[in-house]
Amino acid sequence: MIEAEYVESLLKENDKERLVCFIRPELSEVAKAVCAFLNSKGGRVLIGVDKNRKVYPLPDFEQTLHELRLFLHKEIVPESLIGLREEAFNDHQVILIEVIEGNRRPYSYRNQSFVRLDGQSIQADENEMSKLIRTQRIDEYSWEKSLALEASIEDLDLDEVAETIRLSNRLERSGRFSPDDQLHFLQSLQLLKNLQVTNAAIVLFGKEPTYFLPQCRVRIVEFPDGKTGDRYDNTVLIEKNIFRAFRDIQEYFRKNMPRLSFFDEVEWRREDRMQFPSKALDEAVINAMMHRDYSDATGEVLIAIYRERIEIINSGELPSGLKDKNLKENHRSIPPNPGITHVVFLAGMIEKLGRGTLLITKTFRDIGLVPPTWVSNNGATTLTMDSRPVENVLNSRTSHFLDAFNSREEFTREQYQQFFPEKISERTARNDISILLNGRWIEKISDGAFTRYIKKNKF
C-alpha cells in the first residue's frame, strides 16, 4: 500500500472512533483527540484534509509539523507513544498523527483526561476515570513492568541509554531529557521502580540480558539445501540487548547477503541491490524482536536463511482476529510489549507506528518480488520473505497506454486516469502504475506530493 493509498484507506473507512480530521492544526483540539486515543484504543489524526477528501494546503508545512510535535510532547503527560509525519495525498502534503493505545493511563492534557465516545473526544467523567485507573493497575503487573530478579542499575548499559536519548532528541520524539540524565529517563518510562530494574530495561539496555532473561537471544541459521537438507552452513547466536542485537544483525546481512545485479537495457546502466531489500529486513527483524512473547522463557527469534527465502520466527502469536491479509492493509496496532515498543520508537528504529507489515509488503512489491506472508500458530509467528520475482502481466489498460503514450514523455497518476475514455478509480490507476513500474516499462522520476513517471523506450 503506497502512502496516498494509506490516507485514502483511512478516509474510506470513516471510523469515527479511531479517526479525526482537522482542516487546520488547532493545537488544543488536536491534543484533546490525541489524549482521548491514548486513553481509548488508539487512533489517527489527519490535518489538512476533511472527511470528504478535500485537501486544505497548510502554509509553512515543515514549521507547522515541528511546532505541533513539540506541543504534543510537552502538553500530554505521561510520556506517550505518538508518531507525527508528513503524508502525500492528492498531490498535497497532509499531517498524519498515529497514536497507539497507551499503557500508562490515564493520560491528560493540561490536567484534564479525555476519552473517545460516540466519535467525539470528551472530558472523562468520574466513571471513565475510574475505568482508566483500574486499567492502570492491571498494567502495573505486566511482564515488562515486573522487576528483573537479582538485576541492578550496574547491569544496564548507560551509554546505550544516553545514545537513545540523543537520538530521541534529534528526531524530536522527546525533548524532556538530557543524555546525562539517564536515570530520570529510565524512571520516567517506568524502566526503573524505586531504582530497581524491570524486565523491559534488561531487554532494552542490559549489558548481558540473557544472564537474567535467557529468552533474549536471536539465532541465525543458514540452510543452503532447504528444509529437506541434512546440513546447515552457519549458525550465529546473538545474546545482546535489543539495540546491540539489531546492529549485529544488520552487520551480518551487510556482510553475508548476496548482491544481485540487473542491467537496464534502456538506460544502459547496471543496478545492484541485496537479494532481499535491506529496508524490509530491518523492519522485519525489529518487529520480531518487539512483538515476541518475552514471558516465554524458552522463546527466541530465529532467522532461517534459505537459497530463495528467509523465515523470521518469533515466539508469540498475532492478536486475535489478525491474519496475513489484515497485516497487508490498514489495521489496528496492538503491541504486546508497549513499553519496549515506545523506547524503540524514540530511538528511531521504527519510523511509522503500527505500519511495519505495510512497509515490508510495499518494499517487496516496489521491486517486483513475491509478497511476504505471515503465519501464526503453535505459539509462534513466522514471516516468510521470498526473493523470487512476481510475474508481471500487462492488462488491457496498461498495454493500450504503452502503445499510445509517447516514449520519454512525463506523466502523473492523474494524467494516467484521464488518458482513458472510461472512468477509472485512483486505486485502479495506482495498481496499474505499480504493474508498469515492476515490469520496468516506466520509471519514477520524482517523489512526494508531485510524483511523476516517464515511459521507457522498451519496445
N, C-alpha and C positions, 0 to 999 in steps of 0.2 A: 504494500500500500504506500504510494508516494504521498508527500506532505499535503498537497492540496486535496487529495482524496481523503486523507485523515480528517481534516477540518470539515470537509463535505459530509463524511460519515457521522461526525458528531452532530452536525446540524440536522441531518436527516432523521437521526434517532429521536430528536426532540424530547430527550429525557429531562423533564423539568426538575427532578430530584437531584440530578447529577450534572446539569449544565446551566450556566448563567451567561448571558451575553450583555455586554455593555458597548454602547456606541463610543463613549469616551471613558478614559481612565479615572472615574470618580473614586478617589482613594479610599474614602471611608466606606462606601458601599461595596467596593471590591474586597476590602479587608473583612467586612462582615460575612460576605459569601465564602471567602476562604476559611475563616474561622468556623463557619457552620459546616463546611465539608469536612474539616478536621474532626469535628465533634460527631459527625454522622458516618457516612460510608464512603467518603471521598467524592471527588468530582472534578469538574473542569470549568474554568472561566475563560471566555473569549472576549477580547477587547478590540474594537474596531470593526465589528460586524454584528448585524442583528439576526434574529432567528429566521428571517425571510431571505437570508443570504446576501443582503445588501451591505456593501463594504463602505466604511467611512474612514478615509485615509487619516492616519494620525500624524500630525506635524511633529518634527523633531523626534522621530521614532526612537532612535538609539537612546537619547536623553530621557525620553518618557519611560522606556523599559528599565533603564538604570535607576531612575527615581522610584519607580514602582517596586522594584526588587528590594531596595534599601528600606523603603517604607514598611513593607510586609515583614521583613526580617526583624525590624525594630519594634513594630507595634503588636505583633502577635506573639503571645507567650503561652507555654514554654517554647523553646526551640522546636521548630516543626519541619516536616518534610514537604517542601513546596518547590516546584520546578517552574521557572519562567523562561520563555523563549519566544523567538520570532518564528512565525509560520507563514508560508505563502498561500494565498487563497485568492482566486480570480485576479491574478496578476497584481495583487497588492500585498502589503505586509500587515499582518494582524498579530496580536499578542495572545499566546496561549499560556494559561496558568494551570498546571496539573497538580492536584492535591490528593495524596494518599491518606486514607483513614488513619487518624493519629492513635498512638498507643500511650499517650501521656495526658489523657483527658482529665478535667475539662480544659480546653483552650479558650483563651479570652483575647478580646480586642478592646483596649482601653478599659480594662477591668470589667468587661461585660462578655458573657459567653453567648454564643449563637448556635442554633441548630437548624436543620432543613425540615420544613413541614409544609406539605401541600405546595411544593415548588417555590417556597419563599424562605429567605434567611431571616429568622425571627429570634428575638432575645429569649434565652432559655428561662422558663419559669421554675418554680420550686420542684415540681415533679421531674422535669427534664434534668435539672441539676442533680437531683438525687440519683437518677439513672446513670449520669456521667460519672459521678463519684463512685458508684458501685462497680462500674466497668473499670475504673482506675484501680480499684482494689484487687480485682481479678487479674489485671495486667501485671501487678506487682509480683505475682507468683509464677510468671512465665520463666521458661528455661533461660532466656537471655539475661533476665534480671536477677537470677539466683546467684548466690556467691560461689565463686570457684574455690573449693576447699583447698586449704594449705597455700594458696597463691597470695602474693603481696605486691605492692607497688613496684618493688625491686624486680619483679618478674615481667614488667612491662617495658617495652622499648620506647622510652620517652622521646627519643629523636624522631621516631616514626610518628608519634603524636604531634610533635612540633611541625613536621612536614605536612601533615594533614591539615593543621590549622592554616599554614601558609597557603596551601592550595585552595582551601575553602575561601580565604580572604581574597585571593587573586580572582577567583571565579564569582565573587560576590554572592556566595551561598550562605555566608555567615560573616559578620563583621564584629562580633562581640568579644573575640578572644585574641590575645597576643600569642605568638609562638612560644614565648617564655612562660605562658600561663597554662601549662599542660594539665595540672591537677584541677583547676577550675573548669577547663573544657571537659575533662572526664566526669567530673561531678555533675555538671550541668546536663550532660547527656545520659546521666544515670549509669555510667560505666563504673563508677565508684559509689559505694554506700558506706558512709562513715569510714572512709579511707580503706574499705575492704573491696577487693577486686571481684567483678562479676564475670560470669561465663562469657558474655559478649566482649568484654575488654580483653580477655585472653585470646579469643578468636581474632579480634582486630589488631591487637598490639602486643601479644605475648612474645617474649624472646624465644621460648621453647614451648609453644602451645600444646604439643602432643604429650608433654610430660604430665600435664593436668587433664587434657582432653584428647585421648588417643584418636578420636574421630576427625581431628583437624588435619587431615592428610589428603593429598592428591596423588594418584598413581597414574603414570603414563606408560602404556604398553603398546609396542608395535607388533602387529600381526601381518607379516608380509604375505602369508599364504591364505589369509582369510580365516573365518571362524572354523572351517573344517580342517585347517592345517594343524600339524602336530608340533609347531615350534613358534617361538616369538624371538624377535631380533634384539629387543632392548626394553628394559624396564627402568623407569625413573621414579623415585619416591620423594615427594616434596612434603616436608613436615615443618612448615613455617606459618607465620601469621598471614592473614588473607592478603595483605598488601605485598609482602615479600614473595609469597607463593605466586601471586598473579604476575609479578615481574619475572620470576623464574620461568613460568610457563610461556610468557611472551618471548623470552630469550630462546627457549627450547624450539619454539616454532620458527623463529627467525633463522636459527642455525640448521634445522633439520627438515623443514618443509620444502619439498621440491618446488622449483620455479618453472613456470611454463612460458614459452614464447609463441607469439602469434604474429604473422606477417600480414599487414594490411595491404591487400592487392590494389587498393585505390590510392592510398596516401603514400605508398612505398616506404613504410616505416615499420619497425618491429616494436611490438608491445610485450612487456614482461609483467607477470603477476604470479603470486603464490598459487599453488594448486587449490587451496581454499582461501577465500578472501580474509585477510587479517582482521579487518573491522568486525566481521561476523564471528571469527574465532574469539576475539577479545570479549565481545558481548556474550557469547555462549558460555565461556569459562566463568566470567564473573557472575552471570546469572546462576550457574550451577552452584557456585560457592556461596552465594547469598541465599538461595532458596532451599538448600539441603536441610534435612532434618538433623540438626545438631544434637537433639536429645537422644538419637540412636547412637550409642557408644560404639557400635560395630560398623557404622556407616563411613563412607568415604566418597570422594569424587574420583571416578575412573574415566580416563581419556583413552579410548581404544582406537588405534590408528591402523587402518587397512589400506590396501592399494588405492581404492577409489572412494573411500568414505571414512568419516570419523564419527565415532559414537561417544557422547559425553553423558555419563550416567551419574546421577546423584541420589542419595537416599532421600525419601520423602515423595509422596505423590502430589499431583496437581490438586488445587482446591476443588471441592465438589462442583460438578457441572461444567468444568473447563475441559475441553477436548482439543485435539490437534487443530481442528477447523477454527475454534474460537481464538486460539493463540495467533492466528494469521489475520485477524481482524480486530477492530476496537473491542476491548474487553476490560472489565473491572480488574484492577490490580490489588491482590491481597497478599502482600509479602509475609511469609511465615516468620521471618526474623526482622521486624520493622526497625529495631534499634541498630542492627548491623547494616541494614539497607540504608538507613539515614546517614551513617558515617561514611559509607562507601560513596554515596551521592555527594556528600560535602567535599570529598577528595577528588571528585571529577571522574571516577572510574565508570560511572554510568552517566550518560548525557541526558537521556529522556526518561522520565519516571514512568514505569509501567508499560514501556513500549519496546522492551528488549527483543521480544519474539517478533514484533513487527519489523524491527530494524534488521534482524537476521534474515527474515524472509525476503525483505526488499533488496538486501545486498546480493543474495543469491539470484534473485530474479533479474536485477540490473545487469549482471554479467552472463545471463543466459544459462544458469545451472539448474539442475533438478531441485525443486523446492525442498527445504528441510522438513522433517517430521518429528513430532513429539508423541511418545507413548508412555503412559503411566500405569503401572500395575505392580503387584507384589512388593509394595513398599518402596518403589524406586521410579524415577522418571528418566527416560532415555531420549536424548536429542540425536537424530541421525542427520549428518550433513554429507551430501553426495557431490563428488567433483565432476560427474558426467554432465555434459551439456543437454539441455532440454531441446527437443526438436521444435524448431520454429517454422510453422506452416503459415504462409500468407493466406488471408481470407480474401473474399471478392473485393472488399473496400480497399484494403492495403495494396492489392495488385493493381486495381484501377488507378489509385493515387500515384503509384510508382510509374505507371505507363504514361500518365498525363502531366505530372508535375515536372517542371524544368529542373534539370540537374544543376546542383550547386546554388539553387535559389533558397533563401532562408524562409522559414515559416514558423508560425506559432501554433499552439494547440487550438486556439480559436479559429485560425485560418484553416486548419485541418477539418474542423467541424463544418465550416462554411463551404468547404470545397464540394461537398456532396449535396445534390438537389434535395434528397430526402433528409429529414432532420435526424441527427444522431445525438445522443446524450454526451455530456462531458466525460462520464465514466467510460463510455464506449470509445471515445476519441483517445483517452489516456491508455486504454488497453491496446488499441491499435498501434499507438506510438511506441508502446513497450515492445510489441512484436517486432516493429521495424528497427528499434534500437538493438534488441537482442540478436536479430538477424544481420545486423551491421549494414542495413540498407540506408540508414540515416545515422547522423551523429548529433549529439547535443553540443551547442557552441556557446551557451551561456546558461547560468543558473539563476535561482531565486525567483523574484516576482516577474521577471521579464525573460523567462526561458524561451530560447529559440533553437530551432533544429535546421539542419541542412541535409539535403539529399546527396548521397554519394553516387558517383558515376560508375555504378557497379555492373551495368549491363552493356 
